[in-house]
Amino acid sequence: MQIDRELDTRGLNCPLPILKAKKALSEMSSGQVLRVVSTDPGSKRDFAAFAKQTGNALLDQSSEGADFIHVLKRR
């Protein structure tokens, strides 16, 4: 999967990872892919709700150690 932009939100708690992702997505073109790395355990639920609410596609969610990885595709 090609990642067009990566966002590191480690150490930030809700709602900051979502707000930063929203800003990044607004600067991207339709169809581009954003990968967000977070350490907030609630981010998994938050990004699922964010994708549903905004119409951006949530392509993948995974964990790597203490990191939670979210991959979104700009609508």
N, CA, C and O atoms as a MOPAC input file, in Angstrom:
PM7 MOZYME 1SCF
protein

 N      0.83400 1    -1.17600 1     0.00000 1
 C      0.00000 1     0.00000 1     0.00000 1
 C      0.88600 1     1.25000 1     0.00000 1
 O      1.81800 1     1.36000 1     0.79700 1
 N      0.59100 1     2.16500 1    -0.88000 1
 C      1.39100 1     3.38700 1    -0.94600 1
 C      0.85800 1     4.40600 1     0.05500 1
 O     -0.32600 1     4.74200 1     0.04500 1
 N      1.74300 1     4.88800 1     0.91400 1
 C      1.39700 1     5.91100 1     1.90000 1
 C      1.87500 1     7.25700 1     1.35300 1
 O      3.05500 1     7.42300 1     1.04200 1
 N      0.96000 1     8.20900 1     1.23800 1
 C      1.31600 1     9.53000 1     0.71000 1
 C      1.81600 1    10.48000 1     1.79200 1
 O      2.60100 1    11.38800 1     1.51800 1
 N      1.35600 1    10.26600 1     3.02000 1
 C      1.77500 1    11.13700 1     4.11600 1
 C      1.70100 1    10.36200 1     5.41700 1
 O      0.80000 1     9.54600 1     5.60800 1
 N      2.65200 1    10.61500 1     6.31900 1
 C      2.65700 1     9.96000 1     7.61900 1
 C      2.59400 1    11.01400 1     8.71100 1
 O      3.20800 1    12.07700 1     8.61300 1
 N      1.83800 1    10.69400 1     9.75300 1
 C      1.63700 1    11.61500 1    10.86000 1
 C      1.96600 1    10.89200 1    12.15600 1
 O      1.39600 1     9.84000 1    12.44600 1
 N      2.89100 1    11.45700 1    12.94300 1
 C      3.28500 1    10.86500 1    14.22200 1
 C      2.58000 1    11.62900 1    15.33800 1
 O      2.89200 1    12.79200 1    15.59400 1
 N      1.63000 1    10.97200 1    15.99800 1
 C      0.91100 1    11.60400 1    17.10100 1
 C      1.19800 1    10.87800 1    18.41300 1
 O      0.38800 1    10.92400 1    19.33900 1
 N      2.34000 1    10.21300 1    18.49400 1
 C      2.70900 1     9.50100 1    19.72700 1
 C      2.75000 1    10.48400 1    20.89800 1
 O      3.25300 1    11.60100 1    20.77400 1
 N      2.21100 1    10.04500 1    22.03300 1
 C      2.22800 1    10.86300 1    23.24200 1
 C      1.05000 1    11.82500 1    23.34800 1
 O      0.85400 1    12.45100 1    24.39000 1
 N      0.26700 1    11.94700 1    22.28200 1
 C     -0.89200 1    12.83100 1    22.30800 1
 C     -2.15300 1    12.02000 1    22.60400 1
 O     -2.30700 1    10.89400 1    22.13300 1
 N     -3.04300 1    12.61000 1    23.38700 1
 C     -4.30100 1    11.94200 1    23.71300 1
 C     -5.45400 1    12.60100 1    22.98200 1
 O     -5.34400 1    13.72600 1    22.49400 1
 N     -6.56500 1    11.87600 1    22.91600 1
 C     -7.77600 1    12.36000 1    22.27400 1
 C     -8.12400 1    13.75500 1    22.82000 1
 O     -8.04400 1    13.96800 1    24.03000 1
 N     -8.49500 1    14.67900 1    21.98300 1
 C     -8.81300 1    14.55500 1    20.56400 1
 C     -7.66800 1    14.96600 1    19.63700 1
 O     -7.87900 1    15.08100 1    18.42900 1
 N     -6.46800 1    15.19000 1    20.16400 1
 C     -5.37500 1    15.72200 1    19.33700 1
 C     -5.00200 1    14.85200 1    18.13100 1
 O     -4.80300 1    15.40900 1    17.05200 1
 N     -4.89300 1    13.51800 1    18.24700 1
 C     -4.57400 1    12.73700 1    17.03900 1
 C     -5.61700 1    12.91500 1    15.92900 1
 O     -5.26900 1    12.99600 1    14.75100 1
 N     -6.88600 1    12.97400 1    16.31200 1
 C     -7.96100 1    13.16700 1    15.32900 1
 C     -7.86400 1    14.55500 1    14.69600 1
 O     -7.98800 1    14.69800 1    13.48000 1
 N     -7.64200 1    15.57100 1    15.52300 1
 C     -7.55500 1    16.94100 1    14.99800 1
 C     -6.38300 1    17.09400 1    14.03200 1
 O     -6.50900 1    17.74200 1    12.99400 1
 N     -5.24900 1    16.49700 1    14.37500 1
 C     -4.08400 1    16.57100 1    13.49200 1
 C     -4.33300 1    15.79700 1    12.19600 1
 O     -3.92200 1    16.23500 1    11.12200 1
 N     -5.00300 1    14.65500 1    12.29500 1
 C     -5.33100 1    13.86900 1    11.10300 1
 C     -6.31100 1    14.63800 1    10.21900 1
 O     -6.18000 1    14.63600 1     8.99500 1
 N     -7.27600 1    15.28200 1    10.82900 1
 C     -8.26500 1    16.06100 1    10.07200 1
 C     -7.57200 1    17.17600 1     9.28700 1
 O     -7.88000 1    17.40500 1     8.11700 1
 N     -6.63300 1    17.86800 1     9.94100 1
 C     -5.88200 1    18.94200 1     9.28000 1
 C     -5.04300 1    18.38600 1     8.12900 1
 O     -5.02000 1    18.95800 1     7.04000 1
 N     -4.35300 1    17.26600 1     8.37500 1
 C     -3.51400 1    16.65000 1     7.34000 1
 C     -4.35600 1    16.21700 1     6.14600 1
 O     -3.97200 1    16.44400 1     4.99900 1
 N     -5.50000 1    15.59700 1     6.40900 1
 C     -6.36700 1    15.13500 1     5.31800 1
 C     -6.89500 1    16.31500 1     4.49800 1
 O     -7.06500 1    16.20200 1     3.28400 1
 N     -7.15100 1    17.43700 1     5.15500 1
 C     -7.67500 1    18.60400 1     4.43400 1
 C     -6.64300 1    19.18200 1     3.46200 1
 O     -6.99700 1    19.87400 1     2.50700 1
 N     -5.37000 1    18.88900 1     3.71600 1
 C     -4.29000 1    19.38100 1     2.85800 1
 C     -3.93300 1    18.38400 1     1.75200 1
 O     -3.08300 1    18.66400 1     0.90700 1
 N     -4.58800 1    17.22100 1     1.76500 1
 C     -4.28200 1    16.16000 1     0.80600 1
 C     -5.32100 1    16.12200 1    -0.31100 1
 O     -6.41900 1    16.66100 1    -0.17100 1
 N     -4.96500 1    15.48500 1    -1.41100 1
 C     -5.87700 1    15.32500 1    -2.54600 1
 C     -6.74400 1    14.08200 1    -2.34800 1
 O     -6.37800 1    13.16300 1    -1.61500 1
 N     -7.88300 1    14.07100 1    -3.00700 1
 C     -8.77900 1    12.93000 1    -2.95300 1
 C     -8.05300 1    11.66500 1    -3.40900 1
 O     -7.36900 1    11.66700 1    -4.43300 1
 N     -8.20800 1    10.58500 1    -2.64300 1
 C     -7.58100 1     9.32000 1    -2.99300 1
 C     -6.21300 1     9.10000 1    -2.35600 1
 O     -5.69200 1     7.98500 1    -2.37900 1
 N     -5.62600 1    10.15600 1    -1.78600 1
 C     -4.32300 1     9.98100 1    -1.14400 1
 C     -4.49500 1     9.27400 1     0.20300 1
 O     -5.56900 1     9.30400 1     0.80300 1
 N     -3.41200 1     8.63700 1     0.66400 1
 C     -3.46000 1     7.80900 1     1.86700 1
 C     -2.59800 1     8.41100 1     2.97700 1
 O     -1.44700 1     8.79500 1     2.77000 1
 N     -3.20800 1     8.47600 1     4.16900 1
 C     -2.54500 1     9.01300 1     5.36200 1
 C     -2.35800 1     7.88500 1     6.37000 1
 O     -3.29000 1     7.13500 1     6.66200 1
 N     -1.13900 1     7.77500 1     6.89800 1
 C     -0.84600 1     6.79100 1     7.95100 1
 C     -0.59900 1     7.56900 1     9.23700 1
 O      0.26700 1     8.44300 1     9.28700 1
 N     -1.36300 1     7.24700 1    10.27400 1
 C     -1.24700 1     7.93200 1    11.56100 1
 C     -0.73700 1     6.94000 1    12.60200 1
 O     -1.28000 1     5.84300 1    12.73900 1
 N      0.30600 1     7.32600 1    13.33300 1
 C      0.84600 1     6.49800 1    14.41200 1
 C      0.47500 1     7.17700 1    15.72700 1
 O      0.75900 1     8.35800 1    15.92400 1
 N     -0.15800 1     6.42700 1    16.62300 1
 C     -0.63000 1     6.96900 1    17.88600 1
 C     -0.29400 1     6.01600 1    19.02200 1
 O     -0.11900 1     4.81700 1    18.80300 1
 N     -0.20500 1     6.54900 1    20.23500 1
 C     -0.01800 1     5.70000 1    21.41600 1
 C     -1.26500 1     5.71000 1    22.29800 1
 O     -1.28900 1     5.06000 1    23.34400 1
 N     -2.28600 1     6.43100 1    21.88900 1
 C     -3.53600 1     6.52100 1    22.65000 1
 C     -4.38500 1     5.27600 1    22.37700 1
 O     -4.81600 1     5.07100 1    21.24200 1
 N     -4.63700 1     4.43100 1    23.40200 1
 C     -5.42100 1     3.21800 1    23.19000 1
 C     -6.83700 1     3.49500 1    22.67400 1
 O     -7.41500 1     2.65600 1    21.98300 1
 N     -7.39000 1     4.64400 1    22.99800 1
 C     -8.72300 1     4.99400 1    22.53400 1
 C     -8.75800 1     5.41700 1    21.08000 1
 O     -9.83300 1     5.59800 1    20.50800 1
 N     -7.58900 1     5.57800 1    20.47900 1
 C     -7.53000 1     6.06900 1    19.09700 1
 C     -8.14200 1     5.06800 1    18.11400 1
 O     -8.63100 1     5.46800 1    17.05700 1
 N     -8.12200 1     3.77900 1    18.44400 1
 C     -8.69600 1     2.78000 1    17.53900 1
 C    -10.19100 1     3.05600 1    17.33700 1
 O    -10.68500 1     3.08700 1    16.20900 1
 N    -10.88400 1     3.25100 1    18.43300 1
 C    -12.31400 1     3.56200 1    18.38600 1
 C    -12.54000 1     4.94800 1    17.76600 1
 O    -13.44900 1     5.13400 1    16.95900 1
 N    -11.69800 1     5.91700 1    18.15600 1
 C    -11.84400 1     7.29800 1    17.67800 1
 C    -11.68900 1     7.39600 1    16.16500 1
 O    -12.47100 1     8.08600 1    15.51000 1
 N    -10.69200 1     6.71500 1    15.60100 1
 C    -10.46700 1     6.79700 1    14.15400 1
 C    -11.55600 1     6.07800 1    13.37000 1
 O    -11.89100 1     6.48800 1    12.25900 1
 N    -12.11300 1     5.00600 1    13.93700 1
 C    -13.22400 1     4.31800 1    13.27500 1
 C    -14.43700 1     5.24700 1    13.19500 1
 O    -15.09400 1     5.33100 1    12.15800 1
 N    -14.72700 1     5.94000 1    14.29000 1
 C    -15.85300 1     6.88100 1    14.32000 1
 C    -15.59100 1     8.08200 1    13.41300 1
 O    -16.49300 1     8.55700 1    12.72300 1
 N    -14.34900 1     8.56600 1    13.42000 1
 C    -13.97100 1     9.70600 1    12.58300 1
 C    -14.15800 1     9.38400 1    11.10200 1
 O    -14.69200 1    10.19800 1    10.34800 1
 N    -13.72000 1     8.20500 1    10.69100 1
 C    -13.84100 1     7.80000 1     9.28400 1
 C    -15.31300 1     7.71300 1     8.88100 1
 O    -15.70200 1     8.18800 1     7.81400 1
 N    -16.11800 1     7.10800 1     9.73400 1
 C    -17.53800 1     6.96000 1     9.45000 1
 C    -18.21500 1     8.33300 1     9.34000 1
 O    -19.04900 1     8.55800 1     8.46200 1
 N    -17.84600 1     9.23000 1    10.23300 1
 C    -18.45800 1    10.55800 1    10.29500 1
 C    -18.05700 1    11.44500 1     9.11700 1
 O    -18.87100 1    12.22800 1     8.62900 1
 N    -16.80700 1    11.32900 1     8.65500 1
 C    -16.29500 1    12.23500 1     7.62600 1
 C    -16.36800 1    11.67100 1     6.21400 1
 O    -16.23600 1    12.41800 1     5.24400 1
 N    -16.57800 1    10.36000 1     6.08600 1
 C    -16.63200 1     9.76200 1     4.76300 1
 C    -15.27600 1     9.36300 1     4.20800 1
 O    -15.18400 1     8.87800 1     3.08000 1
 N    -14.21700 1     9.56200 1     4.99600 1
 C    -12.89400 1     9.08500 1     4.59200 1
 C    -12.83500 1     7.58700 1     4.88900 1
 O    -13.40500 1     7.12600 1     5.87800 1
 N    -12.15200 1     6.83600 1     4.04400 1
 C    -12.10200 1     5.38400 1     4.21500 1
 C    -11.01900 1     4.99800 1     5.21100 1
 O     -9.88300 1     5.46200 1     5.11200 1
 N    -11.37000 1     4.14800 1     6.17100 1
 C    -10.40000 1     3.59000 1     7.10200 1
 C     -9.92400 1     2.28600 1     6.48400 1
 O    -10.62900 1     1.27800 1     6.53100 1
 N     -8.72500 1     2.30300 1     5.90400 1
 C     -8.21200 1     1.14500 1     5.17400 1
 C     -7.65400 1     0.06000 1     6.08300 1
 O     -7.76300 1    -1.12900 1     5.78600 1
 N     -7.04700 1     0.48700 1     7.21400 1
 C     -6.40200 1    -0.49700 1     8.08300 1
 C     -6.19800 1     0.08200 1     9.47100 1
 O     -6.00300 1     1.28600 1     9.63600 1
 N     -6.24700 1    -0.78900 1    10.46100 1
 C     -5.86300 1    -0.45500 1    11.83100 1
 C     -5.06500 1    -1.63300 1    12.35700 1
 O     -5.46700 1    -2.78800 1    12.20900 1
 N     -3.92600 1    -1.32900 1    12.97700 1
 C     -3.10100 1    -2.39600 1    13.52800 1
 C     -2.31400 1    -1.87000 1    14.71600 1
 O     -2.33300 1    -0.67400 1    15.01000 1
 N     -1.62800 1    -2.77100 1    15.39000 1
 C     -0.79000 1    -2.41000 1    16.53100 1
 C      0.62300 1    -2.90600 1    16.28000 1
 O      0.83700 1    -4.00000 1    15.75700 1
 N      1.58500 1    -2.07300 1    16.66800 1
 C      2.99900 1    -2.45800 1    16.61500 1
 C      3.60600 1    -2.06000 1    17.94500 1
 O      3.95100 1    -0.89500 1    18.14500 1
 N      3.74300 1    -3.01200 1    18.85800 1
 C      4.22500 1    -2.69500 1    20.19800 1
 C      3.22600 1    -1.78500 1    20.89500 1
 O      2.05200 1    -2.13300 1    21.02500 1
 N      3.68800 1    -0.61500 1    21.34600 1
 C      2.80900 1     0.34900 1    22.02800 1
 C      2.12200 1     1.29200 1    21.04600 1
 O      1.32500 1     2.13800 1    21.45100 1
 N      2.42600 1     1.15000 1    19.75900 1
 C      1.86700 1     2.04900 1    18.74100 1
 C      0.60400 1     1.47300 1    18.10300 1
 O      0.49500 1     0.27000 1    17.86800 1
 N     -0.32800 1     2.35400 1    17.83400 1
 C     -1.53300 1     2.00200 1    17.08800 1
 C     -1.43700 1     2.69200 1    15.73600 1
 O     -1.23900 1     3.90500 1    15.66700 1
 N     -1.57700 1     1.92600 1    14.66300 1
 C     -1.43000 1     2.43500 1    13.30000 1
 C     -2.80500 1     2.52000 1    12.64900 1
 O     -3.57200 1     1.55800 1    12.65700 1
 N     -3.09900 1     3.68500 1    12.08700 1
 C     -4.36600 1     3.90700 1    11.39500 1
 C     -4.05300 1     4.38800 1     9.98700 1
 O     -3.24600 1     5.30000 1     9.80800 1
 N     -4.68400 1     3.78500 1     8.99000 1
 C     -4.45600 1     4.16600 1     7.60800 1
 C     -5.78800 1     4.63200 1     7.01900 1
 O     -6.75500 1     3.87300 1     6.95600 1
 N     -5.81700 1     5.89400 1     6.59100 1
 C     -7.03300 1     6.49700 1     6.05900 1
 C     -6.82400 1     6.94700 1     4.62800 1
 O     -5.74300 1     7.40000 1     4.25200 1
 N     -7.87100 1     6.81500 1     3.83900 1
 C     -7.83900 1     7.28400 1     2.44400 1
 C     -8.76200 1     8.48700 1     2.33200 1
 O     -9.93200 1     8.43000 1     2.71000 1
 N     -8.21500 1     9.57300 1     1.80900 1
 C     -8.96600 1    10.83600 1     1.66900 1
 C    -10.11500 1    10.64800 1     0.69000 1
 O     -9.93500 1    10.12300 1    -0.40900 1
 N    -11.29400 1    11.08500 1     1.10500 1
 C    -12.48000 1    10.96600 1     0.23500 1
 C    -12.37800 1    11.88700 1    -0.95400 1
 O    -13.28300 1    11.92000 1    -1.78900 1

